[in-house]
Amino acid sequence: MAGSVLATPNVSSSRLAYLDWLRFFVVLSLAPFHAALSFTGMGVVYVYDGPVRDALLAGGSVHDMGPLAMRLFTVFMDNWFMHLLFLVSGVAAAASLRKRTAGGFIAERANRLLLPLALGTLLIISIQAWLRAVSFGTFSGGFFSFYPSFFNGISTGPGSRNNFDYGHLWFLLYLFVFSVIALPVFLRLNRLGEASPLMTRVRRLTAGAGILVPLIWVALLEGLFRPGWPGFQNLVNDWANFSVYFSFFLFGYIAGIERNLLEAAERNRYSALAAGLLAFIARLAVYRLFPVHGGYTAANIGAQALRGVAAYCIVVAVMGFGRRYLNRESKALGAARDLSFPLYLLHFVPVSAAILLLLHSGLPVWARWTIAVIAAWASVAVFTTLARFVPLVRDFFGIRKISIK
């Protein structure tokens, strides 16, 4: 079965338990992040708050909608949390390829990534698409009567009569493509080992604050591509996300075979955090002080370059703090591992359903956001507990077997 793609092979033996914690915290943040997008309109979700939905349908601006704190939360998280997930996935890929042939690695990637992508799209994304159609008024009726129209064409945005997409499962597709593209590089690095010129240069980065040097590369990619491709994850016309996330995946793989980089992240965690937060604040200042429009304007290029600096530095800092304080096995970590993949796959359905059901409740925005987040976390926790007793489901999600003593 697919198992959990959100699990690090041989965690205990390689003393990388903190990567499982970091991965868990990222997927745990998906529910509050996606719920916040529903009220701010600062991203693509399935169900929006009424004023945001109406503004989108009218073609108006949604930049200043929702509470300010919620807008800042979405911008901050969007700046780095998926970058971290790709980097951690790169470390896991290094562990996986150490014990597999090239063919075995690709087969394992297909099993863990493409199978959940296919089943998740058919069984989970279809529900989210139904909720979107009901919310935007393009369909009225039950899910089963809607299901055939899920395949009527690719959704093109709010109010689209077409319904098909792969939603938040884009991560699985990108990760599989990255694994295939990077495999020749990975094999060469493994074959050359420490003799590789690249690894010689990498080892030099472990001295002093050299680990921060790659921020220049990420800033260049963001400044070069983000103004032209601000980013919907369609794989074929998404140069900013593709190049940046692929770079973090490669960074992760290199860190997985040169562990001194992980030690360097721990040593430089405070300077990396300070640089990342400073770059993020500077990015916000650019948006505040200058008319930042889309396209290749000086202000937009500068803002996106700062986005790249902030992303890299915050990821290094999080890795460093994680290695310092979270690198230990525990029962809680076992539970976190069990919850990670179900949280990633399933959280969006209860978030969207709760926001749709509460649309006309009259409750304040923060109350509805809190209910949606708690509903997502609680429903996934219940599902994960029950899934322990169903072998097929348990194996698919990579959940541990129930232990009776």
N, C-alpha and C positions, 0 to 999 in steps of 0.2 A: 504493500500500500504506500501511499504518498509519504506518510510520516510527517514530521514537522520540519519545514524548511527553516523555521525560526528556532533552530537548535544548533548549538556548537558541538561538533564531534569531539569526543575525548576531552571534555571540559576539565574533568578532575585531574587527569594525568598531565595536562599541559598548563594547569593553573591559570585558566582563563575564565573562571567562574563569573567574573565581573561583566564579561561580554553578554552573558545570558541576562544579567540584571539590567544592563543598559538596553538590550533589545526589548525586554519586558516593559521598561519604562516608556520606550518609544511607542510600542503598540498600545499601552495603557493610555497614552496621551491622544490616540486617534479619536476616541469618542468625544472628549471635550473640544478637540480641534475642529472636527467636522460639525459638531453641534454649534460651535461659535461661527463657522462659516455660514450656517443657515440664517443667523441673525445679523451678520455684517455684509454678506454678499461678496466677500473678498476671496472667493474661490468657487469651484464647481461642486455642488452637492445635489441631492435629489429633491429635498423639500426645504423651502425657504419660509421664513417668517413673512406674514402677509405684506407689509410695506415693501420688503425687499423683492418679493415675487412680483408685485404689481409694477415696481420700478423696472425690473428686468423685462417684463412683457412690454412695457411702454418704451423700452430702449433708452431709459434714463440712467443717470449716474447713481451708483450705490456706494461710492467711496466713503461717505461720511455717515453711513447708517450703522445702527447698533451702538452700544456703549463704547466709550473710548478705550477702557481697559480691555474689553473683548477684542477690539481691533488691534491693539498692541500685542495681545497674546497671540493672535493668529499670525501677524507679521513676524513676530519673534520666532515662533515655532517653525513656520514655513522656511525661515532662513537657514535652518541647520538640521532638523530632526530626521529627514529622509536621507540626508548626506551621511549621517551617523549610521543609519540602518544599512546603507550600501557598503560602508567601510567595514562594519562588523560582518557583513555577508562575505566580504573579500577575505577576512581572516578565517572564517569558517570554510571557505573554498580551499584555502591552503591546507587546512587540516584534512579535508576530504580527499584532495588529490594526492596527499602523501601515502594513502593506503589504497589507492585505486589506479588502474590503468586509465589511459585517455578515454577509451570507449566506456569503461565502467563509470568514469566521472560524468560523462555526458548522459549515460543512462540514468544515473542517480539524479542528475539535475532535471531530466525530463520527468522522472517519477515524482520528484518533490515540488516541481514548479509548474509544468504544463498540465499535469493531471488535476491539481487543485484549481488552476486557471480555468480549465474546461468545465469541470463540475461546478465550480463556484459561479461561473458566468451563467450556466443553465439554471442553477437552483437558488442562487442568492441574489445575483445582480438583477435577475428577472423580477424578483419581488421589489427591489429598490426602484426599478424602472416603472413598475405598476404604481407604486406610491407617488412617483414623480408625475406620471400621467394623470392620476387623480388630482394631485395638488394643482397642476397647471390647467386642469379642465379639458385635457385632450382625450380623456376616457372616463367613463362612469360605469362602474360594475365591479364584479369580483375578480380575483386574481386569475382563476382558471379560465374565465372567458377572455381575459386580457392576454394570456400567455402566447397564443399564436401570433398576436401582433407585436410581440417582443422582437420578432425576427423580420419586421417589415422594412428595415433600413436602419442605417446608423444615425443615432441622435445627433443633432447639430446644435443643441443648446436649448435654453428655456423656451418652452412652448412648441418645441419640435414635434411633429406628428410621427416621426420615426423614433424608435425606442431602444434599439440595440446599442450596447456599449459594454466595456469590461470594467468600468468603474474603478474602484480603488485597487483592483487586482492587476492594474498596469505594472505594479512593482514586480510581480512574478514573471511577466513577459520580459520586462527589461532585464531582470536578473538572469534569465535563461539566455537571452541574446548576448549579454555581456560575457557570460561563462563560455559560450561557444566562440565568440570573437577573440577572447583573451587566451584561450587554451594553448595555442602555439607559443605565446609569450610565456605562459606559466610553465610549460614543459621545458622550454629552453632555460628558464631561470632555475628550475629544479635540476636540470642536467649539468649546468655550469656551476651551480652552487656559489660558494664564496669567491670563485674565480671570475664570476661575471663582472664586467666593468660597471654595470648598473649597480650591483650590490656593493661594490667598492665605494661608489659615490654615495650610496645610501648610508653606509656605515659612518661616513664623514658627517652626515647630518645629525648623528647621535651626540656629537660633541657640542657643548654650549647650547645655544638656542637655534641650532641649525635646523631642527625639526620644523621650524616655522617658515623656512624658505619656500616650500611648495605653495604657500598662500599666493605668491606672485603668479603662479600658473593658473590657479583657480580664479583669481581676480581677472586675469587676461581672458579666460574663457567666458566669464560672465559679461565682461565689457564688450567682447567681440560678438557674442551670440544672443544674449538675453534681450537686447533692444529689438532685434529682428524676429526672435522666436520667444515671446514672453512665456509660453509654455502650456500647451495642452498635451498630455502624454499619449500621442498617437504613434509613437515610435519612428515613423518615416519622415516627419516634418517637425522635429522637436530638437533642434541642434543644441540649444542651451542645456536642457535637462539631460539629454543623452551624453554630451561631452563631459559635463560636470559630474554626474552620477557615475559614469564609467571611470572617470579619474579617481573618485573615492573608492570604487570597487578595486581598482588596481592598487591604490595606496594600502587598502586593507590586506590584499594578498601579499604585498611586499612586507607589511608589518607582521604577517603571519609566518613568514620564513626568516625574518630578521627581527627577533624579539627585542633587540636593543632599542628599536624605535618605540616600542610600547613603554620601555623604561624611560626613554627620553620624554615621552608625553607626560609621564608622572612627574618627572623632575621640573618640567616647564609648565605645569598646569596653571600656576597663578599668572605667569606672564602671558600665556595663551588666552586665559579668560579675560584678562584686562584688555589685551589687544582686540579680542573678539567683541567685547561689549563696547569698546570705544568705536570700533568700525560700525557696529550696528547703530549706535547713537548718531554717528556722523551721517550714516545713510538716512536716518529719519530727518536729520537737520537739512539735508539736501532737498528732500521732498517738501519740507516746511518752508525753506527760504527761496527756492527756485521753482519756476513753472516746469515741472518734469512731465513731459508728454511722452507718448510712445514713439518708437523709432530712434534713429541714431542722432540724438541731440547730445550736446556736451554734458548737460545735467543728467540725462538718463544713463549715459555710458558711465559717468562717475558714480552714480547711485548703484548701478549693477556691479561695478568693480568692488565697491565697498561691501556689497552683499557677499561676494566671493571671499573677501578677506574675513568677514565676520563668520561665514560658514566654516571655513577651514579652522580658524583659531578656536571657535567654540567647540567644534568636534574634538580637536586635540585636547582641549581642557577637560571636556567630559570624559574622554578616554583616560586621561591622567587621574582625575578624581575617582573615577570608577576603579581603576587599578589600585589606587591607594586605599580605598575604604570599602570596596564591595567584593574583594577577591577571596571569597570563602564560600564553602559549601554549607548548606543549611536546609532544613525542611521547608522553610519559606521559599528558597530558591527552587526546590522541586515543584512546588505549587505554581511558581511563576512560570517555569518551563511548560507545565501543562496548559496554562492559560494563554500563553503567547500566541500560538497559531489560531486557536478559536477566537481570541480577541481581534486579531487582524482580519480574519475572514468574515466574522459575524456581526461586528459592532454596529455597522452602518444601518442594518435593518431596524433594530430597536431605536436607534437615534432618530431615523427618519420617521418611523411610525409615531414615536412620542411627540415629535414636533408637529406632525400633521394633526394628531388627535387634540393637541393643546392649542391649536391655531386660534380658536375663538373662545378660549377659556377665560380671557381677561386677566390672567396672571402676568406679573411683571416678566420682563425678558430674562433676568437672572434666575427667577424661579423656574421658568420653563427650560432654560439651559441646564439647570441642576437636575431637574427631573429626567431629562433626556439622557444625561450622562449616567446617572444612577441606574436608570432602566437598562442601558446598554451593559454596564458592568455587571449588574445583578443577573440579567438574563444569560449572559455568557458564562458566569460562574455556575449557575444552575445547570446549564447545558453541559459544561465540562464535567460536573459531578455525575450527572446521569450517563454521560458518554462512557464513563469508566466501565459500565456494566454491559456495553454493547461492543463486542470485539471489533467488528468491521469499522464502526465509527471511531472507536478509540484508536485503532491503528492508523486510520486516515489522518487524524489530528495529532498523532504523536503523543497521546496522553498515556501516562503510566497505568498499568493494570492495578485494580483495587487490591490492597494488601490487607489480609485478614489474619490477625495474630491472636 
